[in-house]
Amino acid sequence: MMGQAMMTAIAVEGGRGGPEALKPVKIPRPAPGEGQILIRVAAAGVNRPDLLQRMGGYPPPPGAPDTLGLEVAGEVIEGSGRWRAGDRVCALLGGGGYAEYAVVDSRHALPVPEGFNLVEAAGLPETVFTVWANVFEHGALQPGETLLVHGATSGIGVTAIQMAKAAGARVIATARGADKAARARELGADLAIDASAEDFGTRVKAEGGADVVLDMVGGDYFGRELDALKMGGRIVFIASLGGGEVVLPIFRLMQKRAVITGSTLRPRSADEKAWLAAAVEGQVWPWIASGRFRPVIDRTFPLARAGEAHAALEAGDHVGKIVLTCT
């Protein structure tokens, strides 16, 4: 009897640690179950939740691989549902993307957009699903409204700017440094504020305020956001890089009739992710096809150098996505 097929994947040596803890290992190649597809991975996106998992702070949901990686692009090897062997797809995963092969619920895969290479496609699922769920569903951004987004040159930031503009919204973006602010304007932001040089809250308020805020900072940003929020505005949290606790002035909240919400993507049910995938394909993929949105890839690293990719993401000088290549 032949032995089980093996593959290279990236594991965290010792279970947690710094970027240097990421090591290539040989593990069994996964086999797709009912309703799943097997993808030969060409590229895998690197995201901040991967950093948290590497440090022991973001365990995978039940049933997901222990290895890192929340998004991939590649070729279907074993199909299911709408997918056949040879199809080019990008997919949202619960884990296991830093590997030569990955399995995923067939409903969580999307076709690689026409004219995109697999590196570009690998930079789509995690950020697009996150922005769609938080800005357009929870935040209910409408054409003509104003979105305030922090971290303008992050993977989420560049995605939020382009998707909001494609939807007909006005975008105010913040970044730390004049160069990053200038890059945000190049990506389509109507106003880009260097948050290291001026108070963004005062400036946003002077510019008429924001209807929706996509906040990945938290901490002392919250009070300024609430003050600059328009009547009936929405603040949506997706991370708390600047602090996990905020002071909430309840009377001010009542005066603004504000909504404060937030969400995570990874723990959602398979059915909910499938619903999101269908919404993204129906709404965002046409924006891509029309040229109104394209992922920005800052740089790539070979799979075996995943630790360097994590160090680059932690350094924070990137614009757009960092991607691992597996071929």
Steps between C-alpha positions, in 0.01 A plus 500: 500500500636839404574755775297812548593794278695769684539872445696797632318734737604769746472420870572706811794337675419460869137599445561875525774755451643773280536492122805275535272227643344442157659190349425283197394147596375193320142404587238277334326654202137569592221305335179683417183392678145528377436840345870596508755558227876438499709791373863489389607828660691745283489792744373577850422839650662608827267673747514644850291217647785270391734701721262462793474125446879468480522674839240268651215749511264392221442124494337347192129418517393137560579281202746742339868407451745610768730646233472867402342662197152644442497553123651333195487492123583206280372215285225259596633143513185328627173679432157516660186702438564756226876432487685257277866394487703767326285796607691802633355619831569716800353397832437600860629243751467435870873417496761297316579736213875511559545168322537336160140373513186611682143378534205735524122497492418531130259785581785710640695505171461761228625509142828681440397825330579529131845647442622433856800286583484263796711725725252785453207264552649370827482854638124523454291272724590596858496875448206511258280281720598707806428834335175381346370357829601797714473808278206401283301265724559608859592856403232521228705748294288662229592692182568863583590428864846550649722217622786565741759223490821476702817320395453620144794309352433168676341213311164587652554872443575484128208260453256718694601814309448340160180314587340805658587714197365232267174513696472877453605609849737776609811375681709665768808294587759535773859381490816564697737702285470732202614234253230256607238774491608584145471132404146490641405789273647314202277205589194721484449653844331839472690621805803336662610621843846452642397398852855558627484867399143608583202390704282294268187553710515878470567479127222249429253710698604809304447305177139426591543180699475131421200273456699178547832442676702183442711483815791260543668715767265547796654662807494878500388515136145416605413828671618702201304277263181538699544877511549514121215259425196630315152457642402133472858400420654157551837403648610145412790336682710232333811516723644689797863566413501814716318358800217257572303722737333836432310760701142521377321831572145366497323837477714591196412165346131575556532849352660363185261202480821314426543127448815334636564151369774267380569147391753230426500290184677174580258354760190547282308191400560330166152602385559865589832503316327344200241777507779760517681335208186520287450866593863583421484324163178678413601847616880533513609280208321733251698793647817301434388414147437869427844601628373696799681281751826304488706361788831668575783250554790650693738205473520122492704242689551129427302273731813388685571863594166556673682634805643785292152575369368526857788728598424724202132522597591580860738775385201683353671669205305303237233632266234238431546126535796275570467161330677165526571315177492122486625436145 
